[in-house]
Amino acid sequence: MQIIADALRPNALFAITLGVLTEASETQPILDAARALVVPGALRSLADAPVATPLPVRHNGQLLNDPLHPFWPCYEGDEDLRRKPAYHNGTAWTWLFPTYVEALLLAHGPEAKTLARALLGSAAKLLGEGCSGHLPEILDGAAPHAQRGCPAQAWSTSEFLRVLLLAQPTTETTP
C-alpha cells in the first residue's frame, strides 16, 4: 500500500536542518516546495492549494471546511469551530520561518547568507509592531497576515535570533 500525501506542509524542512538530507538532489525539491509556504516573517502550516486527497476538518461530526481546498487562512472567531481548525491548516508560524532560512543556509552554504538575511529581514515589521522587539506566535496565513496568538513568543524570537547569527557574514582576518 502506497500513501501519497499531496498537502504541502513544512515538516520536511526538519530533515534538512537535522542533517538527515544533505544532497542537493534531496534538499532543493523541499526548499522549492516550501517556498509556497513563506509569508513575511513566518511559514504557513499548510499551502494555499487544492489537494487530491481530501482533508476534512470536523467538529462533533459537522464538516467545517472544503476537504479539497483545506487551507484555512484566518485564525479568528470561535475556538473550536474557527481557531483550532486554522491552527494547522494555513496559520503561519513565526518560529518555523527560521527553519526554512536555516535549511537554505545548510543546502547552499555561505553564498546563501545574503538571501538568508534578506528573508529574515521580512520579520522586521513584526518586530516593530505588537509587542515591540518580539515576534508573535502566529499570523494569518492570508494577507495582510494579521498577528494572532501570543504577542511575544519566546521561541519564535529565539529561533529568529539563532538563525540570524548563522546568517551573519563571516569575517576573515589575515595576519
SULFEN-V292776 format. One record per residue. N is the residue number from 1. RES is the residue in three letters. OMEGA is omega in radians with two decimals (NA if undefined). BURIAL is + if it has 16 or more other ideal C-beta (glycine too) atoms within 10 Angstrom, else -. D_FIRST is the distance of its C-alpha to the first C-alpha in Angstrom with 2 decimals. Layout:
BEGIN
n:N res:RES omega:OMEGA burial:BURIAL d_first:D_FIRST
n:N res:RES omega:OMEGA burial:BURIAL d_first:D_FIRST
END
This chain:
BEGIN
n:1 res:MET omega:3.12 burial:- d_first:0.00
n:2 res:GLN omega:3.11 burial:- d_first:3.78
n:3 res:ILE omega:3.12 burial:- d_first:6.57
n:4 res:ILE omega:3.09 burial:- d_first:9.86
n:5 res:ALA omega:-3.09 burial:- d_first:12.99
n:6 res:ASP omega:3.08 burial:- d_first:15.96
n:7 res:ALA omega:-3.09 burial:+ d_first:18.58
n:8 res:LEU omega:3.12 burial:+ d_first:20.92
n:9 res:ARG omega:-3.05 burial:+ d_first:22.09
n:10 res:PRO omega:-2.99 burial:+ d_first:24.28
n:11 res:ASN omega:-3.07 burial:- d_first:22.27
n:12 res:ALA omega:3.10 burial:+ d_first:21.52
n:13 res:LEU omega:3.14 burial:+ d_first:25.30
n:14 res:PHE omega:3.07 burial:- d_first:25.48
n:15 res:ALA omega:3.08 burial:- d_first:23.63
n:16 res:ILE omega:-3.05 burial:+ d_first:26.68
n:17 res:THR omega:3.09 burial:+ d_first:29.37
n:18 res:LEU omega:3.05 burial:- d_first:28.26
n:19 res:GLY omega:3.12 burial:- d_first:28.36
n:20 res:VAL omega:3.10 burial:- d_first:24.74
n:21 res:LEU omega:-3.09 burial:+ d_first:24.66
n:22 res:THR omega:-3.11 burial:- d_first:27.99
n:23 res:GLU omega:-3.14 burial:- d_first:27.73
n:24 res:ALA omega:-3.14 burial:- d_first:28.64
n:25 res:SER omega:3.11 burial:- d_first:25.65
n:26 res:GLU omega:-3.02 burial:- d_first:23.47
n:27 res:THR omega:-3.05 burial:+ d_first:25.86
n:28 res:GLN omega:3.09 burial:- d_first:27.24
n:29 res:PRO omega:3.11 burial:- d_first:24.17
n:30 res:ILE omega:3.12 burial:+ d_first:23.75
n:31 res:LEU omega:3.12 burial:+ d_first:27.47
n:32 res:ASP omega:-3.14 burial:- d_first:27.54
n:33 res:ALA omega:-3.09 burial:- d_first:24.87
n:34 res:ALA omega:3.11 burial:+ d_first:26.53
n:35 res:ARG omega:3.13 burial:- d_first:29.82
n:36 res:ALA omega:-3.14 burial:- d_first:28.77
n:37 res:LEU omega:-3.03 burial:+ d_first:28.86
n:38 res:VAL omega:2.92 burial:+ d_first:32.39
n:39 res:VAL omega:-3.09 burial:+ d_first:35.34
n:40 res:PRO omega:3.07 burial:+ d_first:38.78
n:41 res:GLY omega:-3.11 burial:+ d_first:38.54
n:42 res:ALA omega:3.14 burial:+ d_first:35.09
n:43 res:LEU omega:3.13 burial:+ d_first:31.37
n:44 res:ARG omega:3.10 burial:+ d_first:29.48
n:45 res:SER omega:3.10 burial:+ d_first:26.61
n:46 res:LEU omega:-3.14 burial:+ d_first:24.81
n:47 res:ALA omega:3.06 burial:+ d_first:25.70
n:48 res:ASP omega:-3.10 burial:+ d_first:27.73
n:49 res:ALA omega:3.07 burial:- d_first:25.36
n:50 res:PRO omega:3.13 burial:- d_first:23.44
n:51 res:VAL omega:3.08 burial:+ d_first:19.67
n:52 res:ALA omega:3.10 burial:- d_first:17.22
n:53 res:THR omega:-3.08 burial:- d_first:15.13
n:54 res:PRO omega:3.08 burial:- d_first:17.90
n:55 res:LEU omega:-3.11 burial:+ d_first:19.22
n:56 res:PRO omega:3.00 burial:- d_first:21.70
n:57 res:VAL omega:-3.10 burial:+ d_first:24.38
n:58 res:ARG omega:3.01 burial:- d_first:26.10
n:59 res:HIS omega:-3.09 burial:- d_first:29.19
n:60 res:ASN omega:3.10 burial:- d_first:30.26
n:61 res:GLY omega:-3.12 burial:- d_first:28.07
n:62 res:GLN omega:3.08 burial:- d_first:29.65
n:63 res:LEU omega:-3.07 burial:- d_first:27.59
n:64 res:LEU omega:-3.05 burial:+ d_first:29.22
n:65 res:ASN omega:2.98 burial:+ d_first:27.63
n:66 res:ASP omega:-3.05 burial:- d_first:26.29
n:67 res:PRO omega:3.14 burial:- d_first:22.48
n:68 res:LEU omega:2.99 burial:- d_first:22.15
n:69 res:HIS omega:-2.96 burial:- d_first:24.76
n:70 res:PRO omega:3.14 burial:+ d_first:24.44
n:71 res:PHE omega:-3.13 burial:+ d_first:26.94
n:72 res:TRP omega:-2.90 burial:+ d_first:29.72
n:73 res:PRO omega:-3.02 burial:+ d_first:32.68
n:74 res:CYS omega:3.10 burial:+ d_first:35.35
n:75 res:TYR omega:-3.13 burial:+ d_first:35.61
n:76 res:GLU omega:3.09 burial:- d_first:38.44
n:77 res:GLY omega:-3.09 burial:- d_first:39.45
n:78 res:ASP omega:-3.09 burial:- d_first:38.47
n:79 res:GLU omega:-3.04 burial:- d_first:36.59
n:80 res:ASP omega:-3.04 burial:- d_first:33.89
n:81 res:LEU omega:-3.07 burial:- d_first:33.68
n:82 res:ARG omega:-3.02 burial:- d_first:34.11
n:83 res:ARG omega:-3.14 burial:+ d_first:34.12
n:84 res:LYS omega:3.10 burial:+ d_first:31.19
n:85 res:PRO omega:-3.12 burial:+ d_first:28.79
n:86 res:ALA omega:-2.98 burial:+ d_first:30.19
n:87 res:TYR omega:-3.11 burial:- d_first:29.92
n:88 res:HIS omega:-3.11 burial:- d_first:26.34
n:89 res:ASN omega:3.06 burial:+ d_first:25.95
n:90 res:GLY omega:3.07 burial:+ d_first:28.52
n:91 res:THR omega:-3.14 burial:+ d_first:31.32
n:92 res:ALA omega:-3.08 burial:+ d_first:32.48
n:93 res:TRP omega:3.14 burial:+ d_first:32.97
n:94 res:THR omega:-3.11 burial:+ d_first:35.88
n:95 res:TRP omega:3.13 burial:+ d_first:34.70
n:96 res:LEU omega:-3.07 burial:+ d_first:31.56
n:97 res:PHE omega:3.11 burial:+ d_first:33.64
n:98 res:PRO omega:3.08 burial:+ d_first:35.14
n:99 res:THR omega:3.09 burial:+ d_first:31.68
n:100 res:TYR omega:-3.12 burial:+ d_first:31.16
n:101 res:VAL omega:3.11 burial:+ d_first:34.65
n:102 res:GLU omega:3.10 burial:+ d_first:34.17
n:103 res:ALA omega:3.06 burial:+ d_first:31.01
n:104 res:LEU omega:3.14 burial:+ d_first:33.17
n:105 res:LEU omega:-3.14 burial:+ d_first:35.85
n:106 res:LEU omega:-3.10 burial:+ d_first:33.61
n:107 res:ALA omega:-3.01 burial:+ d_first:32.06
n:108 res:HIS omega:3.06 burial:+ d_first:35.41
n:109 res:GLY omega:-3.05 burial:- d_first:38.02
n:110 res:PRO omega:-3.14 burial:- d_first:41.59
n:111 res:GLU omega:3.12 burial:- d_first:41.81
n:112 res:ALA omega:-3.07 burial:+ d_first:39.49
n:113 res:LYS omega:3.12 burial:+ d_first:41.92
n:114 res:THR omega:3.09 burial:- d_first:43.86
n:115 res:LEU omega:-3.14 burial:- d_first:40.78
n:116 res:ALA omega:3.12 burial:+ d_first:39.60
n:117 res:ARG omega:3.11 burial:- d_first:43.01
n:118 res:ALA omega:3.10 burial:- d_first:43.02
n:119 res:LEU omega:3.12 burial:+ d_first:39.67
n:120 res:LEU omega:3.10 burial:+ d_first:40.88
n:121 res:GLY omega:3.11 burial:- d_first:44.08
n:122 res:SER omega:3.09 burial:- d_first:42.28
n:123 res:ALA omega:-3.08 burial:+ d_first:42.40
n:124 res:ALA omega:3.14 burial:- d_first:46.22
n:125 res:LYS omega:3.14 burial:- d_first:46.72
n:126 res:LEU omega:3.14 burial:+ d_first:44.64
n:127 res:LEU omega:-3.13 burial:+ d_first:46.74
n:128 res:GLY omega:-3.14 burial:- d_first:49.89
n:129 res:GLU omega:3.09 burial:- d_first:48.93
n:130 res:GLY omega:3.08 burial:+ d_first:48.14
n:131 res:CYS omega:-3.00 burial:- d_first:48.94
n:132 res:SER omega:3.14 burial:- d_first:50.59
n:133 res:GLY omega:-3.14 burial:- d_first:49.33
n:134 res:HIS omega:3.04 burial:+ d_first:46.01
n:135 res:LEU omega:3.09 burial:+ d_first:42.61
n:136 res:PRO omega:3.12 burial:+ d_first:41.24
n:137 res:GLU omega:-3.02 burial:+ d_first:37.98
n:138 res:ILE omega:3.04 burial:+ d_first:36.30
n:139 res:LEU omega:2.95 burial:+ d_first:37.10
n:140 res:ASP omega:3.13 burial:+ d_first:36.09
n:141 res:GLY omega:3.13 burial:+ d_first:33.34
n:142 res:ALA omega:3.10 burial:+ d_first:35.50
n:143 res:ALA omega:0.19 burial:- d_first:38.97
n:144 res:PRO omega:3.06 burial:- d_first:41.45
n:145 res:HIS omega:3.14 burial:+ d_first:39.14
n:146 res:ALA omega:3.09 burial:- d_first:41.37
n:147 res:GLN omega:-3.13 burial:+ d_first:41.44
n:148 res:ARG omega:3.08 burial:+ d_first:39.97
n:149 res:GLY omega:-3.13 burial:+ d_first:39.48
n:150 res:CYS omega:-3.11 burial:- d_first:41.55
n:151 res:PRO omega:-3.13 burial:- d_first:44.13
n:152 res:ALA omega:-3.07 burial:- d_first:44.36
n:153 res:GLN omega:-3.04 burial:+ d_first:41.08
n:154 res:ALA omega:-3.08 burial:- d_first:41.89
n:155 res:TRP omega:3.05 burial:- d_first:38.53
n:156 res:SER omega:-3.12 burial:+ d_first:38.35
n:157 res:THR omega:-3.12 burial:+ d_first:41.82
n:158 res:SER omega:3.08 burial:- d_first:41.37
n:159 res:GLU omega:3.09 burial:+ d_first:38.16
n:160 res:PHE omega:-3.12 burial:+ d_first:40.04
n:161 res:LEU omega:3.13 burial:- d_first:42.99
n:162 res:ARG omega:-3.10 burial:- d_first:40.98
n:163 res:VAL omega:3.05 burial:+ d_first:39.28
n:164 res:LEU omega:3.08 burial:+ d_first:42.57
n:165 res:LEU omega:3.09 burial:- d_first:44.15
n:166 res:LEU omega:-3.06 burial:- d_first:41.51
n:167 res:ALA omega:-3.13 burial:+ d_first:42.31
n:168 res:GLN omega:3.11 burial:- d_first:46.06
n:169 res:PRO omega:3.09 burial:- d_first:47.77
n:170 res:THR omega:3.12 burial:- d_first:48.57
n:171 res:THR omega:3.13 burial:- d_first:52.28
n:172 res:GLU omega:3.08 burial:- d_first:53.61
n:173 res:THR omega:3.08 burial:- d_first:57.06
n:174 res:THR omega:-3.12 burial:- d_first:59.19
n:175 res:PRO omega:NA burial:- d_first:61.97
END
